[in-house]
Amino acid sequence: MAPRVNTDDLITASEVAWMLGLAHHNTVSTYLRRYEDFPRPVVDRSGGRVRLWLRQDIEAWQRSR
């Protein structure tokens, strides 16, 4: 059985970028490659064109930096 998530907790690359103070949402893809501990998207469809993260995963990663 797949884990259940509250859809209100899902955020896009643009929202991740905003939370991290990044200038552009494409930089999130760079973070995925550069930082081994960067949270992986919980939804990754269409060859990476549709990615969603859990807000709390990004917040925890940000606090740990």
All heavy atoms as TSV, in Angstrom:
chain	resi	resn	atom	element	x	y	z
A	1	MET	N	N	0.840	-1.189	0.000
A	1	MET	CA	C	0.000	0.000	0.000
A	1	MET	C	C	0.884	1.251	0.000
A	1	MET	O	O	1.827	1.362	0.767
A	1	MET	CB	C	-0.915	-0.028	1.213
A	1	MET	CG	C	-1.835	1.144	1.318
A	1	MET	SD	S	-2.820	1.001	2.819
A	1	MET	CE	C	-4.259	1.850	2.300
A	2	ALA	N	N	0.573	2.171	-0.875
A	2	ALA	CA	C	1.336	3.411	-0.983
A	2	ALA	C	C	1.062	4.310	0.222
A	2	ALA	O	O	-0.049	4.302	0.762
A	2	ALA	CB	C	0.952	4.143	-2.263
A	3	PRO	N	N	2.070	5.087	0.642
A	3	PRO	CA	C	1.859	5.998	1.771
A	3	PRO	C	C	0.849	7.081	1.407
A	3	PRO	O	O	0.765	7.506	0.256
A	3	PRO	CB	C	3.235	6.593	2.029
A	3	PRO	CG	C	4.028	6.328	0.811
A	3	PRO	CD	C	3.410	5.163	0.115
A	4	ARG	N	N	0.105	7.506	2.383
A	4	ARG	CA	C	-0.882	8.572	2.171
A	4	ARG	C	C	-0.277	9.912	2.576
A	4	ARG	O	O	0.444	9.992	3.568
A	4	ARG	CB	C	-2.133	8.302	2.989
A	4	ARG	CG	C	-2.884	7.095	2.519
A	4	ARG	CD	C	-4.180	6.958	3.292
A	4	ARG	NE	N	-4.899	5.807	2.835
A	4	ARG	CZ	C	-5.889	5.855	1.945
A	4	ARG	NH1	N	-6.246	6.998	1.430
A	4	ARG	NH2	N	-6.507	4.753	1.581
A	5	VAL	N	N	-0.585	10.911	1.774
A	5	VAL	CA	C	-0.127	12.264	2.091
A	5	VAL	C	C	-1.298	13.221	1.961
A	5	VAL	O	O	-2.227	12.979	1.190
A	5	VAL	CB	C	1.022	12.734	1.160
A	5	VAL	CG1	C	2.233	11.852	1.302
A	5	VAL	CG2	C	0.581	12.793	-0.267
A	6	ASN	N	N	-1.241	14.286	2.704
A	6	ASN	CA	C	-2.224	15.353	2.584
A	6	ASN	C	C	-1.821	16.181	1.371
A	6	ASN	O	O	-0.698	16.700	1.305
A	6	ASN	CB	C	-2.222	16.200	3.860
A	6	ASN	CG	C	-3.268	17.289	3.840
A	6	ASN	OD1	O	-3.762	17.692	2.792
A	6	ASN	ND2	N	-3.592	17.781	5.009
A	7	THR	N	N	-2.691	16.312	0.421
A	7	THR	CA	C	-2.349	17.041	-0.804
A	7	THR	C	C	-1.998	18.497	-0.534
A	7	THR	O	O	-1.281	19.111	-1.321
A	7	THR	CB	C	-3.478	16.954	-1.848
A	7	THR	OG1	O	-4.693	17.441	-1.266
A	7	THR	CG2	C	-3.669	15.524	-2.319
A	8	ASP	N	N	-2.450	19.049	0.581
A	8	ASP	CA	C	-2.082	20.425	0.932
A	8	ASP	C	C	-0.600	20.544	1.283
A	8	ASP	O	O	-0.052	21.638	1.303
A	8	ASP	CB	C	-2.919	20.926	2.111
A	8	ASP	CG	C	-4.373	21.153	1.728
A	8	ASP	OD1	O	-4.658	21.341	0.525
A	8	ASP	OD2	O	-5.228	21.140	2.638
A	9	ASP	N	N	0.049	19.419	1.586
A	9	ASP	CA	C	1.468	19.406	1.923
A	9	ASP	C	C	2.372	19.269	0.704
A	9	ASP	O	O	3.586	19.322	0.831
A	9	ASP	CB	C	1.773	18.269	2.897
A	9	ASP	CG	C	1.148	18.487	4.264
A	9	ASP	OD1	O	0.926	19.645	4.640
A	9	ASP	OD2	O	0.880	17.481	4.949
A	10	LEU	N	N	1.796	19.063	-0.478
A	10	LEU	CA	C	2.583	18.910	-1.701
A	10	LEU	C	C	2.904	20.276	-2.295
A	10	LEU	O	O	2.034	21.146	-2.374
A	10	LEU	CB	C	1.822	18.064	-2.722
A	10	LEU	CG	C	1.566	16.619	-2.328
A	10	LEU	CD1	C	0.663	15.953	-3.360
A	10	LEU	CD2	C	2.871	15.856	-2.165
A	11	ILE	N	N	4.153	20.453	-2.696
A	11	ILE	CA	C	4.568	21.735	-3.274
A	11	ILE	C	C	5.336	21.493	-4.571
A	11	ILE	O	O	5.958	20.455	-4.765
A	11	ILE	CB	C	5.417	22.563	-2.289
A	11	ILE	CG1	C	6.652	21.788	-1.831
A	11	ILE	CG2	C	4.571	22.999	-1.099
A	11	ILE	CD1	C	7.599	22.616	-0.973
A	12	THR	N	N	5.288	22.475	-5.437
A	12	THR	CA	C	5.946	22.423	-6.740
A	12	THR	C	C	7.395	22.902	-6.630
A	12	THR	O	O	7.812	23.452	-5.605
A	12	THR	CB	C	5.228	23.325	-7.749
A	12	THR	OG1	O	5.360	24.687	-7.306
A	12	THR	CG2	C	3.759	22.963	-7.889
A	13	ALA	N	N	8.139	22.746	-7.703
A	13	ALA	CA	C	9.515	23.233	-7.752
A	13	ALA	C	C	9.569	24.746	-7.552
A	13	ALA	O	O	10.498	25.262	-6.916
A	13	ALA	CB	C	10.186	22.845	-9.058
A	14	SER	N	N	8.584	25.460	-8.046
A	14	SER	CA	C	8.548	26.918	-7.842
A	14	SER	C	C	8.415	27.259	-6.369
A	14	SER	O	O	9.077	28.181	-5.870
A	14	SER	CB	C	7.384	27.537	-8.625
A	14	SER	OG	O	7.610	27.419	-9.997
A	15	GLU	N	N	7.586	26.501	-5.658
A	15	GLU	CA	C	7.420	26.751	-4.223
A	15	GLU	C	C	8.670	26.343	-3.447
A	15	GLU	O	O	9.060	27.031	-2.491
A	15	GLU	CB	C	6.195	26.002	-3.703
A	15	GLU	CG	C	4.894	26.577	-4.256
A	15	GLU	CD	C	3.701	25.690	-4.004
A	15	GLU	OE1	O	3.696	24.529	-4.489
A	15	GLU	OE2	O	2.768	26.152	-3.316
A	16	VAL	N	N	9.306	25.256	-3.850
A	16	VAL	CA	C	10.567	24.851	-3.228
A	16	VAL	C	C	11.599	25.960	-3.414
A	16	VAL	O	O	12.276	26.366	-2.466
A	16	VAL	CB	C	11.088	23.519	-3.814
A	16	VAL	CG1	C	12.495	23.221	-3.312
A	16	VAL	CG2	C	10.142	22.370	-3.485
A	17	ALA	N	N	11.711	26.458	-4.630
A	17	ALA	CA	C	12.664	27.530	-4.921
A	17	ALA	C	C	12.381	28.754	-4.059
A	17	ALA	O	O	13.309	29.351	-3.491
A	17	ALA	CB	C	12.612	27.892	-6.406
A	18	TRP	N	N	11.131	29.127	-3.933
A	18	TRP	CA	C	10.760	30.294	-3.118
A	18	TRP	C	C	11.164	30.058	-1.659
A	18	TRP	O	O	11.756	30.937	-1.024
A	18	TRP	CB	C	9.256	30.550	-3.237
A	18	TRP	CG	C	8.821	31.690	-2.384
A	18	TRP	CD1	C	8.890	33.018	-2.690
A	18	TRP	CD2	C	8.272	31.618	-1.070
A	18	TRP	NE1	N	8.414	33.774	-1.636
A	18	TRP	CE2	C	8.031	32.929	-0.632
A	18	TRP	CE3	C	7.970	30.558	-0.223
A	18	TRP	CZ2	C	7.498	33.217	0.616
A	18	TRP	CZ3	C	7.434	30.840	1.027
A	18	TRP	CH2	C	7.205	32.155	1.439
A	19	MET	N	N	10.864	28.872	-1.131
A	19	MET	CA	C	11.191	28.563	0.266
A	19	MET	C	C	12.694	28.633	0.527
A	19	MET	O	O	13.118	29.053	1.606
A	19	MET	CB	C	10.691	27.167	0.635
A	19	MET	CG	C	9.196	27.054	0.764
A	19	MET	SD	S	8.661	25.352	1.079
A	19	MET	CE	C	9.382	25.066	2.695
A	20	LEU	N	N	13.486	28.225	-0.454
A	20	LEU	CA	C	14.937	28.190	-0.291
A	20	LEU	C	C	15.615	29.484	-0.726
A	20	LEU	O	O	16.833	29.603	-0.641
A	20	LEU	CB	C	15.519	27.008	-1.072
A	20	LEU	CG	C	15.035	25.619	-0.629
A	20	LEU	CD1	C	15.649	24.541	-1.523
A	20	LEU	CD2	C	15.337	25.367	0.835
A	21	GLY	N	N	14.832	30.439	-1.217
A	21	GLY	CA	C	15.397	31.715	-1.640
A	21	GLY	C	C	16.148	31.632	-2.956
A	21	GLY	O	O	17.067	32.419	-3.196
A	22	LEU	N	N	15.757	30.694	-3.801
A	22	LEU	CA	C	16.410	30.528	-5.098
A	22	LEU	C	C	15.743	31.428	-6.133
A	22	LEU	O	O	14.546	31.667	-6.074
A	22	LEU	CB	C	16.324	29.066	-5.550
A	22	LEU	CG	C	16.888	28.038	-4.569
A	22	LEU	CD1	C	16.611	26.628	-5.057
A	22	LEU	CD2	C	18.364	28.270	-4.341
A	23	ALA	N	N	16.506	31.881	-7.084
A	23	ALA	CA	C	16.001	32.820	-8.084
A	23	ALA	C	C	15.078	32.163	-9.105
A	23	ALA	O	O	14.201	32.823	-9.653
A	23	ALA	CB	C	17.161	33.495	-8.807
A	24	HIS	N	N	15.269	30.869	-9.367
A	24	HIS	CA	C	14.500	30.227	-10.424
A	24	HIS	C	C	14.181	28.794	-10.054
A	24	HIS	O	O	15.002	28.106	-9.438
A	24	HIS	CB	C	15.299	30.266	-11.732
A	24	HIS	CG	C	14.451	30.036	-12.935
A	24	HIS	ND1	N	14.174	28.783	-13.402
A	24	HIS	CD2	C	13.806	30.896	-13.751
A	24	HIS	CE1	C	13.396	28.879	-14.460
A	24	HIS	NE2	N	13.156	30.149	-14.697
A	25	HIS	N	N	13.019	28.321	-10.445
A	25	HIS	CA	C	12.593	26.965	-10.102
A	25	HIS	C	C	13.473	25.890	-10.728
A	25	HIS	O	O	13.580	24.773	-10.207
A	25	HIS	CB	C	11.121	26.731	-10.455
A	25	HIS	CG	C	10.832	26.738	-11.921
A	25	HIS	ND1	N	10.907	25.607	-12.685
A	25	HIS	CD2	C	10.478	27.742	-12.757
A	25	HIS	CE1	C	10.600	25.903	-13.926
A	25	HIS	NE2	N	10.341	27.203	-13.999
A	26	ASN	N	N	14.142	26.192	-11.828
A	26	ASN	CA	C	15.031	25.201	-12.452
A	26	ASN	C	C	16.231	24.863	-11.568
A	26	ASN	O	O	16.834	23.799	-11.713
A	26	ASN	CB	C	15.521	25.684	-13.815
A	26	ASN	CG	C	14.444	25.600	-14.859
A	26	ASN	OD1	O	13.469	24.882	-14.713
A	26	ASN	ND2	N	14.605	26.363	-15.927
A	27	THR	N	N	16.568	25.756	-10.658
A	27	THR	CA	C	17.686	25.516	-9.750
A	27	THR	C	C	17.408	24.328	-8.833
A	27	THR	O	O	18.333	23.665	-8.370
A	27	THR	CB	C	17.985	26.781	-8.925
A	27	THR	OG1	O	18.161	27.872	-9.830
A	27	THR	CG2	C	19.229	26.627	-8.079
A	28	VAL	N	N	16.143	24.020	-8.600
A	28	VAL	CA	C	15.790	22.879	-7.763
A	28	VAL	C	C	16.329	21.591	-8.389
A	28	VAL	O	O	16.831	20.709	-7.676
A	28	VAL	CB	C	14.266	22.817	-7.530
A	28	VAL	CG1	C	13.874	21.574	-6.768
A	28	VAL	CG2	C	13.787	24.072	-6.791
A	29	SER	N	N	16.285	21.474	-9.697
A	29	SER	CA	C	16.851	20.306	-10.377
A	29	SER	C	C	18.355	20.218	-10.144
A	29	SER	O	O	18.905	19.129	-9.970
A	29	SER	CB	C	16.564	20.358	-11.881
A	29	SER	OG	O	15.191	20.201	-12.113
A	30	THR	N	N	19.019	21.353	-10.131
A	30	THR	CA	C	20.451	21.384	-9.842
A	30	THR	C	C	20.705	20.896	-8.428
A	30	THR	O	O	21.634	20.122	-8.180
A	30	THR	CB	C	21.008	22.807	-10.018
A	30	THR	OG1	O	20.751	23.236	-11.353
A	30	THR	CG2	C	22.498	22.866	-9.718
A	31	TYR	N	N	19.871	21.321	-7.469
A	31	TYR	CA	C	20.016	20.869	-6.083
A	31	TYR	C	C	19.841	19.358	-5.987
A	31	TYR	O	O	20.536	18.702	-5.217
A	31	TYR	CB	C	19.002	21.575	-5.188
A	31	TYR	CG	C	19.479	22.900	-4.632
A	31	TYR	CD1	C	20.158	23.810	-5.424
A	31	TYR	CD2	C	19.231	23.240	-3.317
A	31	TYR	CE1	C	20.579	25.018	-4.915
A	31	TYR	CE2	C	19.648	24.450	-2.799
A	31	TYR	CZ	C	20.330	25.328	-3.595
A	31	TYR	OH	O	20.760	26.527	-3.092
A	32	LEU	N	N	18.930	18.801	-6.763
A	32	LEU	CA	C	18.716	17.349	-6.751
A	32	LEU	C	C	19.991	16.608	-7.153
A	32	LEU	O	O	20.301	15.550	-6.606
A	32	LEU	CB	C	17.583	16.965	-7.705
A	32	LEU	CG	C	16.173	17.095	-7.169
A	32	LEU	CD1	C	15.158	16.944	-8.306
A	32	LEU	CD2	C	15.912	16.094	-6.070
A	33	ARG	N	N	20.716	17.164	-8.103
A	33	ARG	CA	C	21.955	16.534	-8.564
A	33	ARG	C	C	23.133	16.834	-7.633
A	33	ARG	O	O	23.978	15.988	-7.399
A	33	ARG	CB	C	22.294	16.989	-9.980
A	33	ARG	CG	C	21.370	16.452	-11.039
A	33	ARG	CD	C	21.843	16.798	-12.441
A	33	ARG	NE	N	22.010	18.215	-12.680
A	33	ARG	CZ	C	21.036	19.054	-13.052
A	33	ARG	NH1	N	19.813	18.606	-13.218
A	33	ARG	NH2	N	21.293	20.343	-13.256
A	34	ARG	N	N	23.184	18.047	-7.116
A	34	ARG	CA	C	24.341	18.502	-6.352
A	34	ARG	C	C	24.366	17.987	-4.920
A	34	ARG	O	O	25.433	17.652	-4.396
A	34	ARG	CB	C	24.369	20.027	-6.344
A	34	ARG	CG	C	25.571	20.600	-5.602
A	34	ARG	CD	C	25.627	22.094	-5.680
A	34	ARG	NE	N	25.829	22.506	-7.064
A	34	ARG	CZ	C	25.566	23.706	-7.535
A	34	ARG	NH1	N	25.076	24.641	-6.741
A	34	ARG	NH2	N	25.776	24.003	-8.802
A	35	TYR	N	N	23.218	17.961	-4.269
A	35	TYR	CA	C	23.160	17.603	-2.852
A	35	TYR	C	C	22.541	16.223	-2.678
A	35	TYR	O	O	21.353	16.025	-2.915
A	35	TYR	CB	C	22.360	18.643	-2.069
A	35	TYR	CG	C	22.964	20.019	-2.139
A	35	TYR	CD1	C	22.372	21.022	-2.899
A	35	TYR	CD2	C	24.139	20.318	-1.457
A	35	TYR	CE1	C	22.923	22.294	-2.972
A	35	TYR	CE2	C	24.707	21.581	-1.530
A	35	TYR	CZ	C	24.092	22.565	-2.288
A	35	TYR	OH	O	24.653	23.808	-2.366
A	36	GLU	N	N	23.368	15.296	-2.243
A	36	GLU	CA	C	22.916	13.917	-2.080
A	36	GLU	C	C	21.773	13.799	-1.069
A	36	GLU	O	O	20.915	12.926	-1.186
A	36	GLU	CB	C	24.098	13.064	-1.626
A	36	GLU	CG	C	23.864	11.591	-1.713
A	36	GLU	CD	C	25.131	10.828	-1.419
A	36	GLU	OE1	O	26.106	10.969	-2.174
A	36	GLU	OE2	O	25.120	10.089	-0.418
A	37	ASP	N	N	21.749	14.699	-0.076
A	37	ASP	CA	C	20.725	14.632	0.965
A	37	ASP	C	C	19.483	15.475	0.656
A	37	ASP	O	O	18.573	15.567	1.484
A	37	ASP	CB	C	21.318	15.047	2.315
A	37	ASP	CG	C	21.777	16.502	2.353
A	37	ASP	OD1	O	22.105	17.062	1.270
A	37	ASP	OD2	O	21.826	17.082	3.446
A	38	PHE	N	N	19.444	16.094	-0.532
A	38	PHE	CA	C	18.274	16.901	-0.883
A	38	PHE	C	C	17.065	15.985	-1.043
A	38	PHE	O	O	17.165	14.928	-1.676
A	38	PHE	CB	C	18.522	17.684	-2.181
A	38	PHE	CG	C	17.476	18.733	-2.445
A	38	PHE	CD1	C	17.494	19.934	-1.760
A	38	PHE	CD2	C	16.460	18.506	-3.357
A	38	PHE	CE1	C	16.529	20.904	-1.999
A	38	PHE	CE2	C	15.492	19.455	-3.595
A	38	PHE	CZ	C	15.532	20.666	-2.909
A	39	PRO	N	N	15.930	16.370	-0.474
A	39	PRO	CA	C	14.737	15.511	-0.562
A	39	PRO	C	C	14.344	15.210	-2.008
A	39	PRO	O	O	14.368	16.079	-2.869
A	39	PRO	CB	C	13.649	16.339	0.122
A	39	PRO	CG	C	14.376	17.319	0.974
A	39	PRO	CD	C	15.664	17.600	0.274
A	40	ARG	N	N	14.006	13.970	-2.228
A	40	ARG	CA	C	13.519	13.553	-3.540
A	40	ARG	C	C	12.032	13.864	-3.637
A	40	ARG	O	O	11.313	13.826	-2.638
A	40	ARG	CB	C	13.747	12.053	-3.749
A	40	ARG	CG	C	15.210	11.654	-3.717
A	40	ARG	CD	C	15.942	12.284	-4.881
A	40	ARG	NE	N	17.387	12.103	-4.822
A	40	ARG	CZ	C	18.259	13.091	-4.904
A	40	ARG	NH1	N	17.847	14.331	-5.014
A	40	ARG	NH2	N	19.537	12.863	-4.884
A	41	PRO	N	N	11.555	14.179	-4.833
A	41	PRO	CA	C	10.123	14.433	-4.990
A	41	PRO	C	C	9.322	13.169	-4.676
A	41	PRO	O	O	9.778	12.059	-4.947
A	41	PRO	CB	C	9.963	14.827	-6.455
A	41	PRO	CG	C	11.273	14.620	-7.105
A	41	PRO	CD	C	12.287	14.300	-6.088
A	42	VAL	N	N	8.151	13.363	-4.090
A	42	VAL	CA	C	7.276	12.214	-3.813
A	42	VAL	C	C	6.458	11.868	-5.052
A	42	VAL	O	O	5.935	10.771	-5.169
A	42	VAL	CB	C	6.364	12.446	-2.596
A	42	VAL	CG1	C	7.196	12.519	-1.319
A	42	VAL	CG2	C	5.513	13.688	-2.758
A	43	VAL	N	N	6.350	12.824	-5.975
A	43	VAL	CA	C	5.712	12.601	-7.270
A	43	VAL	C	C	6.715	13.054	-8.329
A	43	VAL	O	O	7.216	14.167	-8.276
A	43	VAL	CB	C	4.397	13.404	-7.417
A	43	VAL	CG1	C	3.829	13.278	-8.820
A	43	VAL	CG2	C	3.379	12.990	-6.367
A	44	ASP	N	N	7.019	12.159	-9.267
A	44	ASP	CA	C	7.947	12.481	-10.347
A	44	ASP	C	C	7.415	11.818	-11.621
A	44	ASP	O	O	7.590	10.628	-11.834
A	44	ASP	CB	C	9.340	11.964	-10.018
A	44	ASP	CG	C	10.407	12.517	-10.944
A	44	ASP	OD1	O	10.069	13.087	-12.001
A	44	ASP	OD2	O	11.594	12.367	-10.608
A	45	ARG	N	N	6.749	12.602	-12.431
A	45	ARG	CA	C	6.082	12.089	-13.633
A	45	ARG	C	C	6.558	12.849	-14.867
A	45	ARG	O	O	7.138	13.924	-14.776
A	45	ARG	CB	C	4.562	12.259	-13.512
A	45	ARG	CG	C	3.945	11.490	-12.383
A	45	ARG	CD	C	3.764	10.050	-12.811
A	45	ARG	NE	N	3.004	9.326	-11.828
A	45	ARG	CZ	C	3.470	8.270	-11.197
A	45	ARG	NH1	N	4.655	7.805	-11.440
A	45	ARG	NH2	N	2.712	7.648	-10.315
A	46	SER	N	N	6.268	12.293	-16.001
A	46	SER	CA	C	6.552	12.912	-17.301
A	46	SER	C	C	8.021	13.274	-17.450
A	46	SER	O	O	8.367	14.377	-17.869
A	46	SER	CB	C	5.672	14.149	-17.507
A	46	SER	OG	O	4.310	13.799	-17.491
A	47	GLY	N	N	8.876	12.345	-17.090
A	47	GLY	CA	C	10.305	12.569	-17.265
A	47	GLY	C	C	10.841	13.730	-16.460
A	47	GLY	O	O	11.768	14.402	-16.883
A	48	GLY	N	N	10.282	13.971	-15.294
A	48	GLY	CA	C	10.750	15.049	-14.431
A	48	GLY	C	C	10.061	16.374	-14.654
A	48	GLY	O	O	10.373	17.353	-13.981
A	49	ARG	N	N	9.129	16.428	-15.570
A	49	ARG	CA	C	8.431	17.694	-15.836
A	49	ARG	C	C	7.395	18.002	-14.759
A	49	ARG	O	O	7.063	19.162	-14.539
A	49	ARG	CB	C	7.782	17.657	-17.202
A	49	ARG	CG	C	8.829	17.650	-18.317
A	49	ARG	CD	C	8.208	17.662	-19.664
A	49	ARG	NE	N	7.319	18.804	-19.813
A	49	ARG	CZ	C	6.444	18.938	-20.781
A	49	ARG	NH1	N	6.340	18.010	-21.696
A	49	ARG	NH2	N	5.681	19.989	-20.858
A	50	VAL	N	N	6.883	16.962	-14.111
A	50	VAL	CA	C	5.928	17.147	-13.019
A	50	VAL	C	C	6.553	16.544	-11.770
A	50	VAL	O	O	6.715	15.332	-11.660
A	50	VAL	CB	C	4.581	16.444	-13.316
A	50	VAL	CG1	C	3.641	16.573	-12.131
A	50	VAL	CG2	C	3.957	17.006	-14.577
A	51	ARG	N	N	6.948	17.408	-10.847
A	51	ARG	CA	C	7.557	16.973	-9.592
A	51	ARG	C	C	6.877	17.693	-8.444
A	51	ARG	O	O	6.659	18.903	-8.506
A	51	ARG	CB	C	9.044	17.293	-9.569
A	51	ARG	CG	C	9.861	16.447	-10.486
A	51	ARG	CD	C	11.315	16.823	-10.374
A	51	ARG	NE	N	12.146	15.913	-11.145
A	51	ARG	CZ	C	13.348	16.227	-11.591
A	51	ARG	NH1	N	13.862	17.409	-11.349
A	51	ARG	NH2	N	14.036	15.357	-12.281
A	52	LEU	N	N	6.609	16.931	-7.399
A	52	LEU	CA	C	6.019	17.487	-6.189
A	52	LEU	C	C	6.782	16.972	-4.983
A	52	LEU	O	O	7.144	15.797	-4.917
A	52	LEU	CB	C	4.544	17.100	-6.069
A	52	LEU	CG	C	3.621	17.576	-7.180
A	52	LEU	CD1	C	2.238	16.957	-7.022
A	52	LEU	CD2	C	3.527	19.098	-7.196
A	53	TRP	N	N	7.025	17.853	-4.025
A	53	TRP	CA	C	7.723	17.523	-2.801
A	53	TRP	C	C	6.778	17.688	-1.625
A	53	TRP	O	O	5.803	18.437	-1.698
A	53	TRP	CB	C	8.893	18.478	-2.580
A	53	TRP	CG	C	10.078	18.242	-3.436
A	53	TRP	CD1	C	11.218	17.587	-3.093
A	53	TRP	CD2	C	10.278	18.677	-4.792
A	53	TRP	NE1	N	12.098	17.569	-4.137
A	53	TRP	CE2	C	11.548	18.237	-5.198
A	53	TRP	CE3	C	9.499	19.384	-5.698
A	53	TRP	CZ2	C	12.058	18.485	-6.465
A	53	TRP	CZ3	C	9.999	19.628	-6.957
A	53	TRP	CH2	C	11.266	19.184	-7.335
A	54	LEU	N	N	7.119	17.040	-0.520
A	54	LEU	CA	C	6.418	17.293	0.733
A	54	LEU	C	C	7.037	18.518	1.390
A	54	LEU	O	O	8.262	18.587	1.561
A	54	LEU	CB	C	6.538	16.090	1.675
A	54	LEU	CG	C	5.683	14.891	1.323
A	54	LEU	CD1	C	6.006	13.722	2.237
A	54	LEU	CD2	C	4.203	15.249	1.428
A	55	ARG	N	N	6.196	19.470	1.730
A	55	ARG	CA	C	6.664	20.725	2.335
A	55	ARG	C	C	7.558	20.445	3.549
A	55	ARG	O	O	8.616	21.046	3.707
A	55	ARG	CB	C	5.465	21.587	2.736
A	55	ARG	CG	C	5.843	22.905	3.386
A	55	ARG	CD	C	4.611	23.695	3.805
A	55	ARG	NE	N	3.637	23.796	2.742
A	55	ARG	CZ	C	3.680	24.677	1.737
A	55	ARG	NH1	N	4.667	25.531	1.661
A	55	ARG	NH2	N	2.747	24.697	0.813
A	56	GLN	N	N	7.148	19.505	4.406
A	56	GLN	CA	C	7.912	19.248	5.619
A	56	GLN	C	C	9.290	18.654	5.314
A	56	GLN	O	O	10.241	18.885	6.069
A	56	GLN	CB	C	7.137	18.385	6.619
A	56	GLN	CG	C	6.637	17.085	6.083
A	56	GLN	CD	C	5.222	17.170	5.543
A	56	GLN	OE1	O	4.821	18.153	4.936
A	56	GLN	NE2	N	4.448	16.111	5.742
A	57	ASP	N	N	9.446	17.937	4.206
A	57	ASP	CA	C	10.766	17.428	3.818
A	57	ASP	C	C	11.703	18.570	3.461
A	57	ASP	O	O	12.878	18.574	3.851
A	57	ASP	CB	C	10.659	16.475	2.623
A	57	ASP	CG	C	10.005	15.148	2.965
A	57	ASP	OD1	O	9.783	14.860	4.168
A	57	ASP	OD2	O	9.705	14.393	2.015
A	58	ILE	N	N	11.191	19.546	2.734
A	58	ILE	CA	C	12.003	20.706	2.348
A	58	ILE	C	C	12.328	21.555	3.572
A	58	ILE	O	O	13.468	21.999	3.746
A	58	ILE	CB	C	11.289	21.541	1.254
A	58	ILE	CG1	C	11.060	20.693	-0.010
A	58	ILE	CG2	C	12.078	22.813	0.944
A	58	ILE	CD1	C	12.318	20.142	-0.654
A	59	GLU	N	N	11.349	21.749	4.443
A	59	GLU	CA	C	11.589	22.528	5.666
A	59	GLU	C	C	12.653	21.860	6.537
A	59	GLU	O	O	13.545	22.543	7.059
A	59	GLU	CB	C	10.291	22.684	6.452
A	59	GLU	CG	C	9.290	23.600	5.791
A	59	GLU	CD	C	7.920	23.572	6.435
A	59	GLU	OE1	O	7.596	22.615	7.177
A	59	GLU	OE2	O	7.165	24.534	6.184
A	60	ALA	N	N	12.583	20.541	6.689
A	60	ALA	CA	C	13.573	19.819	7.488
A	60	ALA	C	C	14.958	19.921	6.862
A	60	ALA	O	O	15.956	20.117	7.577
A	60	ALA	CB	C	13.154	18.356	7.639
A	61	TRP	N	N	15.043	19.790	5.539
A	61	TRP	CA	C	16.330	19.897	4.855
A	61	TRP	C	C	16.917	21.302	5.055
A	61	TRP	O	O	18.095	21.449	5.340
A	61	TRP	CB	C	16.175	19.580	3.373
A	61	TRP	CG	C	17.489	19.556	2.644
A	61	TRP	CD1	C	18.359	18.516	2.585
A	61	TRP	CD2	C	18.076	20.618	1.895
A	61	TRP	NE1	N	19.461	18.860	1.832
A	61	TRP	CE2	C	19.310	20.147	1.397
A	61	TRP	CE3	C	17.685	21.916	1.591
A	61	TRP	CZ2	C	20.146	20.934	0.618
A	61	TRP	CZ3	C	18.517	22.696	0.803
A	61	TRP	CH2	C	19.730	22.207	0.328
A	62	GLN	N	N	16.065	22.294	4.934
A	62	GLN	CA	C	16.516	23.680	5.083
A	62	GLN	C	C	17.041	23.929	6.515
A	62	GLN	O	O	18.061	24.571	6.695
A	62	GLN	CB	C	15.381	24.637	4.751
A	62	GLN	CG	C	15.784	26.091	4.729
A	62	GLN	CD	C	14.633	26.983	4.321
A	62	GLN	OE1	O	13.478	26.672	4.584
A	62	GLN	NE2	N	14.954	28.086	3.684
A	63	ARG	N	N	16.341	23.400	7.513
A	63	ARG	CA	C	16.790	23.571	8.911
A	63	ARG	C	C	18.129	22.885	9.146
A	63	ARG	O	O	18.924	23.355	9.967
A	63	ARG	CB	C	15.752	23.008	9.873
A	63	ARG	CG	C	14.551	23.905	10.102
A	63	ARG	CD	C	13.702	23.417	11.270
A	63	ARG	NE	N	13.269	22.026	11.123
A	63	ARG	CZ	C	12.166	21.637	10.511
A	63	ARG	NH1	N	11.359	22.526	9.970
A	63	ARG	NH2	N	11.850	20.351	10.438
A	64	SER	N	N	18.370	21.793	8.445
A	64	SER	CA	C	19.605	21.027	8.673
A	64	SER	C	C	20.828	21.675	8.030
A	64	SER	O	O	21.941	21.240	8.270
A	64	SER	CB	C	19.448	19.599	8.146
A	64	SER	OG	O	19.475	19.564	6.717
A	65	ARG	N	N	20.652	22.689	7.215
A	65	ARG	CA	C	21.755	23.317	6.496
A	65	ARG	C	C	22.326	24.464	7.263
A	65	ARG	O	O	21.934	25.378	7.673
A	65	ARG	CB	C	21.320	23.811	5.108
A	65	ARG	CG	C	20.625	22.795	4.249
A	65	ARG	CD	C	21.408	21.650	3.735
A	65	ARG	NE	N	22.287	21.949	2.653
A	65	ARG	CZ	C	23.365	21.244	2.398
A	65	ARG	NH1	N	23.693	20.264	3.143
A	65	ARG	NH2	N	24.122	21.526	1.389
